[in-house]
Amino acid sequence: MSASAAAARPAESVLWTAFLKGLIPSNFLGLEVSLKTVDGVSTATPSFNVLQVLVLSIALGIAALKAGEAADGFVSFTESALAAVVQKVLWWVIRLAPIGTAALIGNAIVSLTAGPLWPHWASSSWPCTSACFWCGLSSIPAC
């Protein structure tokens, strides 16, 4: 084994330990907020690790299965109320996704065609963006 390969080995193990530590959330929701102050202006940057939520969800599901009849209330609540709520939110996302797509297409049209084809006021004004949005939205067939 060469010296460079041996020197790279500890870095790999450090990465794996950092990965394994990253699986365990620091709080129940897995949310972290870092505060930074520059020139008297404070900014908060939230971070969210989906892998931590996934691990927490798997652990909660396994615990509910192992609890047996004691967890029947929790399981029935999860199957009925939360399932209905999640399905409703997903339905909203599915219905609103074409509107977001139309807005992105409108924004791309305005930003990419600004120049000799469009007057200067059209490239930076909201009426043009709005018109492109509604034209894109009208091209989506109604479900």
C-alpha positions as CSV (number, residue, x, y, z in Angstrom):
1,M,0.0,0.0,0.0
2,S,1.4,3.4,-0.9
3,A,1.8,6.2,1.5
4,S,-0.8,8.3,-0.3
5,A,-3.4,5.5,-0.1
6,A,-2.7,5.0,3.6
7,A,-3.1,8.8,4.2
8,A,-6.4,8.8,2.5
9,R,-7.8,5.9,4.5
10,P,-8.5,7.9,7.8
11,A,-10.4,10.5,5.8
12,E,-12.8,7.8,4.5
13,S,-13.4,6.5,8.1
14,V,-14.0,10.1,9.3
15,L,-16.6,10.5,6.5
16,W,-18.4,7.3,7.5
17,T,-18.5,8.3,11.2
18,A,-19.8,11.8,10.2
19,F,-22.4,10.1,8.0
20,L,-23.5,7.8,10.9
21,K,-23.6,10.7,13.3
22,G,-25.7,12.6,10.7
23,L,-28.4,9.8,10.8
24,I,-29.3,10.7,14.4
25,P,-31.3,14.0,14.6
26,S,-30.3,16.7,17.0
27,N,-33.9,17.3,17.9
28,F,-37.3,15.6,17.3
29,L,-38.0,17.3,14.0
30,G,-34.4,17.2,12.6
31,L,-34.4,21.0,12.1
32,E,-31.3,23.1,12.7
33,V,-30.9,26.9,12.5
34,S,-27.6,28.6,12.2
35,L,-27.4,32.3,13.1
36,K,-24.9,34.6,11.5
37,T,-24.3,38.3,12.2
38,V,-22.4,40.4,9.6
39,D,-22.1,44.1,10.0
40,G,-24.9,44.2,12.5
41,V,-27.3,42.3,10.3
42,S,-28.4,38.9,11.6
43,T,-29.4,36.1,9.3
44,A,-30.9,32.7,10.2
45,T,-30.3,29.8,7.9
46,P,-32.5,26.8,8.5
47,S,-31.3,23.3,7.5
48,F,-33.3,20.2,7.2
49,N,-32.0,16.7,6.8
50,V,-34.6,14.4,5.2
51,L,-32.5,11.3,6.0
52,Q,-32.8,12.0,9.7
53,V,-36.6,12.2,9.4
54,L,-36.6,8.9,7.5
55,V,-34.6,7.2,10.2
56,L,-36.8,8.6,12.9
57,S,-39.9,7.5,11.0
58,I,-38.6,4.0,10.5
59,A,-37.7,3.7,14.2
60,L,-41.2,5.0,15.2
61,G,-42.9,2.4,12.8
62,I,-40.8,-0.4,14.2
63,A,-41.6,0.6,17.8
64,A,-45.3,0.7,16.9
65,L,-45.2,-2.8,15.4
66,K,-43.3,-4.2,18.4
67,A,-45.7,-2.6,20.9
68,G,-48.5,-4.7,19.5
69,E,-52.0,-4.0,20.9
70,A,-50.7,-1.2,23.1
71,A,-50.1,0.9,19.9
72,D,-53.5,0.2,18.2
73,G,-54.7,3.7,19.0
74,F,-51.6,5.2,17.5
75,V,-51.7,3.0,14.4
76,S,-55.5,3.7,13.8
77,F,-55.0,7.4,14.2
78,T,-52.1,7.4,11.8
79,E,-54.0,5.3,9.3
80,S,-57.1,7.5,9.4
81,A,-56.4,11.1,10.3
82,L,-52.9,11.5,9.1
83,A,-53.4,9.5,5.9
84,A,-56.4,11.7,5.0
85,V,-54.4,14.9,5.7
86,V,-51.4,13.7,3.7
87,Q,-53.6,12.7,0.8
88,K,-55.3,16.1,0.8
89,V,-51.9,18.0,0.9
90,L,-50.6,15.8,-1.9
91,W,-53.8,16.5,-3.9
92,W,-53.1,20.2,-3.5
93,V,-49.5,19.8,-4.7
94,I,-50.7,17.8,-7.7
95,R,-53.3,20.4,-8.6
96,L,-51.0,23.4,-8.0
97,A,-47.9,22.0,-9.8
98,P,-49.1,23.1,-13.3
99,I,-49.5,26.6,-12.0
100,G,-45.9,26.6,-10.7
101,T,-44.7,25.2,-14.0
102,A,-46.5,27.9,-16.0
103,A,-45.0,30.5,-13.7
104,L,-41.5,29.1,-14.4
105,I,-42.1,29.0,-18.1
106,G,-43.4,32.6,-18.1
107,N,-40.3,33.7,-16.1
108,A,-38.0,31.8,-18.6
109,I,-39.7,33.4,-21.5
110,V,-39.4,36.9,-20.1
111,S,-35.8,36.5,-19.0
112,L,-34.5,34.7,-22.1
113,T,-36.3,36.8,-24.7
114,A,-35.6,40.2,-23.3
115,G,-33.5,42.2,-25.7
116,P,-34.2,43.3,-29.2
117,L,-37.4,41.4,-29.5
118,W,-39.0,43.0,-26.4
119,P,-39.0,46.6,-25.2
120,H,-36.9,47.5,-22.2
121,W,-39.9,48.0,-19.9
122,A,-41.3,44.5,-20.8
123,S,-38.2,42.6,-19.6
124,S,-38.4,43.9,-16.0
125,S,-42.1,44.5,-15.4
126,W,-44.6,42.3,-13.7
127,P,-47.4,42.8,-16.3
128,C,-45.3,41.0,-18.9
129,T,-44.5,38.2,-16.4
130,S,-48.1,38.0,-15.5
131,A,-49.2,37.8,-19.1
132,C,-46.7,35.0,-19.8
133,F,-47.9,33.2,-16.7
134,W,-51.6,33.3,-17.7
135,C,-50.7,32.3,-21.3
136,G,-48.8,29.4,-20.0
137,L,-51.6,28.5,-17.6
138,S,-54.2,28.6,-20.3
139,S,-52.2,26.1,-22.3
140,I,-52.6,23.5,-19.6
141,P,-55.7,21.3,-20.2
142,A,-58.2,21.3,-17.4
143,C,-58.5,18.0,-15.4
